[in-house]
């Protein structure tokens, strides 16, 4: 009899301990500030009531199950094998309203898909018993809530599952009240703030201004504007190169900056050697012609002379080729301008008497027609380039006169300029019709890119400034 009473006392003591632990865990749940803290508390600390092997808390408020807490894991990896299989298993059980043990019959009753049965087989290989407990936010009024969280608890022992089936639902009543406090208390605070009528307080005005500024960061578009240097250049470059090897004899009174017209002689080669070679070739041709006439007359009587006729004809052709060659050199020795423009040439003293090689640059004629602007855009500002890009030019000599035009081409990659800066080179035709534009004029180009949110514009400039510090 005494032994029976002792067992009853031990059982009563165990129940009192279980109830005290339930109350303690429920009280601690109210101290959690966020849903994540509450989820970690439920899946980790509830083992004091029921010795389960593993548990997880699933949020069913969205379209798909979301695992927000797993026992023994401070951060949930949603792509892990466990979380993926748990999501497949819980998916058909949305709307669960009572404590259930997962079985094949339950999944069939819910018309679960094949992946749910596969997930159930996966869990049976780990811990065969899975207890699902619905947790809904509950207020003091007791009104049912459509929000649902499911607590999945795994057991390896059927006895522990039977004991947990009565204690864990009781504990979840406290968790439901704590869940309501965590999810809805912030809404009450906001409601109290909105109900106040004294909106003209300085703190409220500053708050409103800050909210308007924050909204404008995302909804207010502005253009990206950057500045770049440009230079007026001819649309087509006319370079003149040495036609053959030789010595420059005369550089006529043409200086850089002079205007030239087609046909003007710019410089001439020394042709004395060519003239001597031409005279020698002509003399040789005349001598061969006389010999050829004599041999042709003799060949009528002496057949053996006919072979010499062919040799003399070939020698005559060679002499004529030499004559044509030297005449070509003499004709090309005077380099003439082929178009009108501004001459760009070295000093006369440097050119006269200089030996040049074929293909060497002699001078350049800058055409005054079809002028373009060559803009050097710093590579760090390349974000303004695009279909909506707009460019306005301002010359240093006429800053009050904006010049517009059309982009003709953009270099496919940045080019290292004379300032040791990588820049995209932009060729732009100008709508400016005045005749006082000269090659080499420089100015500032204002380039406007596509519209971007104000927040992105400020953030980009801040980051670029910080990178230069």
C-alpha positions in Angstrom: 0.0 0.0 0.0 2.8 2.4 0.9 4.6 1.6 -2.4 1.4 2.4 -4.4 1.1 5.8 -2.6 4.7 6.5 -3.3 4.2 5.9 -7.0 1.2 8.2 -7.0 3.2 10.9 -5.2 6.0 10.6 -7.8 3.4 10.8 -10.7 1.8 13.8 -9.1 5.2 15.4 -8.6 6.0 14.8 -12.3 2.8 16.4 -13.4 3.4 19.4 -11.2 6.9 19.7 -12.7 5.6 19.4 -16.2 2.9 22.1 -15.5 5.6 24.4 -14.0 7.8 24.0 -17.0 4.9 24.7 -19.3 4.2 27.9 -17.4 7.9 28.9 -17.4 8.3 28.3 -21.2 5.0 30.2 -21.9 6.2 33.2 -19.8 9.6 33.2 -21.6 7.8 33.2 -24.9 6.2 36.5 -24.1 9.6 38.1 -23.6 10.6 37.4 -27.2 10.6 40.6 -29.4 10.5 39.1 -32.9 9.0 36.1 -34.6 12.4 34.6 -35.3 13.3 34.7 -31.6 10.0 33.1 -30.7 10.5 30.4 -33.3 14.0 29.5 -31.9 12.5 29.4 -28.4 9.8 27.0 -29.4 11.9 24.5 -31.3 14.9 24.5 -28.9 13.6 25.1 -25.3 10.4 23.0 -25.6 12.5 19.8 -25.2 12.2 20.3 -21.4 8.5 19.2 -21.7 8.9 16.3 -24.2 12.2 14.6 -25.1 11.8 14.8 -28.9 14.6 14.2 -31.3 14.1 17.2 -33.6 11.5 19.9 -34.3 10.8 22.7 -36.7 8.4 25.6 -37.0 6.7 26.2 -40.3 5.0 29.5 -41.3 1.9 28.8 -43.4 0.8 32.4 -43.9 2.2 32.7 -47.4 1.4 30.7 -50.5 4.1 28.1 -49.7 5.4 26.7 -46.4 8.4 28.6 -45.0 10.6 27.0 -42.3 11.5 29.8 -39.8 13.1 27.7 -37.0 14.9 24.3 -36.8 16.1 22.9 -33.5 19.9 23.2 -33.1 20.3 25.7 -36.0 20.6 29.4 -35.3 20.0 30.2 -39.0 17.7 28.2 -41.3 19.1 27.0 -44.6 15.9 26.7 -46.7 17.8 24.8 -49.5 18.9 22.0 -47.2 17.6 18.5 -47.8 15.7 18.5 -44.5 14.0 21.8 -45.1 13.1 20.9 -48.7 11.5 17.6 -47.7 9.7 19.2 -44.8 8.2 21.8 -47.0 6.9 19.1 -49.4 5.5 17.1 -46.5 3.6 20.1 -45.0 2.3 21.6 -48.2 -0.9 19.5 -48.5 -1.6 20.0 -44.7 -2.3 23.8 -45.0 -5.3 24.7 -42.9 -4.5 22.0 -40.2 -6.8 22.5 -37.2 -5.9 19.7 -34.8 -2.9 17.8 -33.5 -2.1 14.9 -35.8 0.5 12.2 -36.4 1.7 12.0 -40.0 0.7 8.8 -41.7 0.2 7.5 -45.2 -3.5 7.5 -44.7 -3.4 11.2 -43.7 -1.5 12.2 -46.8 -3.9 10.2 -49.0 -6.8 11.9 -47.3 -5.3 15.3 -48.1 -4.7 14.3 -51.8 -1.0 14.9 -51.3 1.3 14.8 -54.3 4.1 12.2 -54.9 6.8 14.5 -53.5 4.9 14.5 -50.1 5.0 10.7 -50.0 8.7 10.8 -50.9 9.4 13.3 -48.2 7.5 11.1 -45.7 9.8 8.1 -46.6 12.8 10.4 -46.0 11.6 11.3 -42.5 10.8 7.7 -41.6 14.4 6.8 -42.4 15.4 9.3 -39.7 12.8 9.4 -37.0 9.6 7.4 -37.8 7.1 9.4 -35.6 6.2 13.0 -36.7 3.7 15.0 -34.6 2.2 18.1 -36.1 0.7 20.8 -33.8 -1.1 23.9 -35.3 -0.3 27.2 -33.6 -2.7 30.1 -34.2 -2.4 33.6 -32.7 -5.0 33.8 -29.9 -6.1 37.0 -28.1 -7.9 37.4 -24.8 -11.2 37.5 -26.7 -10.6 34.0 -28.0 -11.5 34.9 -31.6 -10.1 32.4 -34.2 -7.3 33.7 -36.4 -6.7 32.7 -40.0 -2.9 32.9 -39.5 -1.4 29.5 -39.0 2.0 28.1 -37.9 2.7 24.4 -37.7 5.1 22.9 -35.2 6.6 19.6 -36.6 8.0 17.4 -33.8 9.9 14.2 -34.5 10.2 11.2 -32.1 12.1 8.0 -32.2 10.1 6.4 -29.3 6.3 5.8 -29.4 6.1 6.3 -25.6 7.6 9.8 -25.7 5.1 10.6 -28.5 2.2 9.5 -26.4 3.3 11.7 -23.5 4.0 14.7 -25.7 0.6 14.4 -27.3 -1.0 15.8 -24.1 1.6 18.3 -22.9 2.7 20.0 -26.1 -0.8 21.1 -27.2 -1.2 22.7 -23.7 2.1 24.5 -24.2 1.0 25.7 -27.6 -1.9 27.6 -26.1 0.7 29.8 -24.4 2.7 30.0 -27.6 -0.4 31.1 -29.5 -0.9 34.0 -27.0 2.7 35.0 -27.3 2.5 34.7 -31.1 -0.5 37.1 -31.1 1.5 39.6 -29.0 4.5 39.4 -31.2 2.6 39.8 -34.5 0.0 42.4 -33.6 1.4 44.5 -30.8 3.3 46.7 -33.3 0.0 47.4 -35.1 -1.5 48.7 -31.9 1.4 51.1 -31.4 1.0 52.4 -34.9 -2.7 52.8 -34.4 -2.1 54.9 -31.3 0.4 57.1 -33.3 -2.0 57.6 -36.2 -4.9 58.6 -33.9 -3.0 61.6 -32.5 -4.2 64.9 -33.8 -1.3 67.1 -33.0 0.6 66.7 -36.3 2.1 70.2 -36.2 4.7 69.3 -33.7 8.3 69.8 -34.9 9.1 66.2 -34.5 6.1 65.2 -36.7 7.0 67.7 -39.4 10.5 66.4 -39.5 9.2 62.9 -39.7 6.9 63.8 -42.6 9.8 65.6 -44.4 12.0 62.6 -43.9 9.3 60.3 -45.3 8.8 62.5 -48.3 12.6 62.6 -49.0 12.8 58.9 -48.6 10.0 58.3 -51.1 11.5 60.8 -53.5 14.7 58.7 -53.6 12.8 56.0 -55.4 10.1 57.9 -57.4 11.8 61.1 -58.4 13.8 60.6 -61.7 16.6 63.0 -62.6 19.1 63.1 -65.5 22.7 62.2 -65.1 24.8 65.2 -66.2 28.6 65.1 -66.7 31.1 67.4 -68.4 33.8 66.4 -70.9 36.4 68.2 -73.1 36.0 68.4 -76.8 37.9 69.6 -79.9 36.8 70.8 -83.3 38.3 68.6 -86.0 37.8 68.0 -89.7 35.3 65.3 -90.5 37.9 63.6 -92.8 41.6 63.8 -92.4 43.8 64.4 -95.5 47.3 63.2 -94.9 50.0 63.4 -97.7 52.8 60.8 -97.7 56.1 60.6 -99.6 55.4 58.9 -103.0 59.0 57.5 -103.2 62.5 57.8 -101.6 64.3 61.0 -102.2 65.5 64.4 -101.0 63.2 67.4 -100.5 64.7 70.2 -102.6 62.2 73.0 -102.2 59.5 73.8 -99.7 57.5 76.7 -101.1 56.4 79.6 -99.1 53.6 77.6 -97.4 53.5 77.8 -93.7 51.2 76.0 -91.2 47.9 77.8 -91.1 48.0 79.0 -94.7 45.0 78.4 -96.9 45.5 76.3 -100.0 43.4 75.4 -103.0 43.6 72.3 -105.2 46.6 72.4 -107.5 48.9 74.4 -105.2 52.5 73.0 -105.1 53.4 72.4 -101.5 56.9 71.0 -101.9 59.2 69.4 -104.5 61.9 66.6 -104.7 65.4 67.1 -106.0 65.1 65.6 -109.6 68.7 66.2 -110.9 69.6 62.5 -110.6 66.3 61.5 -112.3 66.9 64.0 -115.1 70.4 62.5 -115.7 68.9 59.0 -115.7 66.2 60.2 -118.1 68.7 61.7 -120.5 70.8 58.6 -120.4 67.8 56.4 -121.1 66.7 58.5 -124.0 70.3 58.5 -125.5 70.4 54.7 -125.1 67.0 54.4 -126.8 68.1 56.5 -129.8 71.3 54.5 -130.1 69.5 51.2 -130.0 66.9 52.5 -132.6 69.7 53.4 -135.0 71.3 50.0 -134.6 67.9 48.3 -135.0 67.3 50.1 -138.3 70.7 49.1 -139.6 70.3 45.4 -138.6 66.8 45.2 -140.1 68.2 46.4 -143.5 71.0 43.8 -143.3 68.7 41.0 -142.3 67.0 41.1 -145.7 70.2 39.8 -147.3 71.8 38.0 -144.3 69.4 35.7 -142.5 71.8 35.3 -139.5 71.1 38.9 -138.6 67.5 38.3 -137.8 68.3 37.0 -134.3 70.0 40.4 -133.5 66.8 42.2 -134.5 64.8 40.6 -131.6 67.6 41.4 -129.1 67.7 45.0 -130.1 63.9 45.3 -129.9 64.0 44.0 -126.3 66.8 46.5 -125.4 64.7 49.3 -126.9 61.7 48.3 -124.8 63.9 48.3 -121.7 65.1 51.8 -122.5 61.6 53.0 -123.0 60.5 51.6 -119.6 63.4 53.4 -117.9 62.3 56.6 -119.7 58.7 56.2 -118.5 59.9 55.4 -114.9 62.0 58.5 -114.7 59.3 60.7 -116.2 56.9 59.4 -113.5 59.4 60.3 -110.8 59.9 63.7 -112.2 56.1 64.2 -112.6 55.5 63.1 -109.0 58.4 65.1 -107.6 56.1 68.2 -107.2 53.5 67.3 -104.4 50.3 69.3 -105.0 47.2 69.9 -102.8 44.2 67.9 -103.9 41.6 69.8 -101.9 41.1 73.2 -100.2 41.8 73.7 -96.6 44.3 74.8 -93.9 47.9 73.5 -94.3 49.6 71.8 -91.4 53.3 71.3 -92.3 56.7 71.3 -90.6 59.1 74.3 -90.8 60.7 75.0 -94.1 64.2 74.7 -92.7 63.5 71.2 -91.4 62.1 70.0 -94.7 64.4 71.3 -97.3 67.4 69.0 -97.8 65.7 66.2 -95.7 65.9 62.7 -97.1 62.5 60.9 -96.8 61.4 57.4 -97.2 58.4 56.2 -99.3 55.3 56.4 -97.1 56.6 58.9 -94.6 54.1 61.7 -93.6 54.9 65.0 -95.3 52.0 67.3 -94.3 48.3 67.5 -93.7 45.5 69.6 -95.1 42.7 70.4 -92.6 39.4 70.7 -94.5 37.2 73.6 -93.3 34.1 71.8 -94.4 32.2 69.1 -92.5 33.8 69.9 -89.2 33.0 67.6 -86.3 33.5 67.7 -82.5 35.6 65.0 -81.0 34.5 64.5 -77.3 36.7 62.7 -74.8 34.3 61.2 -72.1 36.0 59.9 -69.0 35.5 56.1 -68.7 34.1 56.5 -65.1 31.1 58.5 -66.5 30.3 56.0 -69.3 26.9 55.3 -67.6 25.5 58.4 -69.4 25.9 56.8 -72.8 22.8 55.3 -74.3 19.9 55.9 -76.6 18.6 58.8 -74.6 22.0 60.5 -74.4 21.9 64.3 -75.2 25.1 66.4 -75.8 25.4 70.2 -75.8 28.7 71.9 -76.7 30.1 75.2 -75.4 33.2 76.7 -77.0 35.8 78.5 -74.8 35.6 81.4 -77.3 31.8 81.5 -77.3 30.5 80.0 -74.1 27.2 81.8 -74.4 26.3 80.0 -77.6 25.2 76.3 -77.1 25.9 74.0 -80.0 23.8 70.9 -80.6 24.3 68.1 -83.0 24.0 64.3 -83.6 26.3 61.6 -82.3 28.0 60.0 -85.3 30.0 57.3 -83.5 31.4 56.1 -80.2 34.7 54.3 -79.8 34.1 50.6 -78.8 36.5 50.8 -75.9 38.3 53.6 -73.9 41.4 55.2 -75.4 44.3 56.5 -73.4 44.4 60.3 -74.1 47.3 62.8 -73.9 46.2 63.5 -70.3 46.8 59.9 -69.4 43.1 59.2 -68.8 41.1 56.5 -70.4 38.2 58.1 -72.3 35.5 57.0 -74.8 35.9 59.1 -78.0 32.6 60.5 -79.3 32.4 61.9 -82.8 29.5 64.4 -83.2 28.3 66.4 -86.2 27.3 70.0 -85.3 24.2 71.9 -86.4 26.1 75.2 -86.0 26.2 77.0 -89.4 28.6 79.9 -88.7 31.8 80.0 -90.8 34.1 81.2 -88.0 34.7 77.7 -86.6 38.3 76.6 -86.9 40.0 73.3 -86.5 41.5 72.9 -83.0 38.9 75.0 -81.1 38.2 73.5 -77.8 35.4 73.7 -75.2 33.2 71.9 -72.7 30.6 69.3 -73.6 27.6 68.8 -71.3 26.4 65.2 -71.6 23.0 64.2 -70.2 22.3 60.5 -69.8 19.0 58.6 -69.2 16.9 59.4 -66.2 17.6 57.5 -63.0 16.1 57.6 -59.5 17.4 60.3 -57.2 18.5 57.7 -54.7 20.7 55.9 -57.2 22.2 59.2 -58.4 23.1 60.3 -54.8 24.4 56.8 -53.9 26.6 56.6 -57.0 28.2 60.0 -56.5 28.7 59.2 -52.8 30.5 55.9 -53.6 32.6 57.6 -56.3 33.6 60.3 -53.8 34.5 57.8 -51.2 36.6 55.7 -53.6 38.7 58.8 -54.3 39.3 59.6 -50.6 
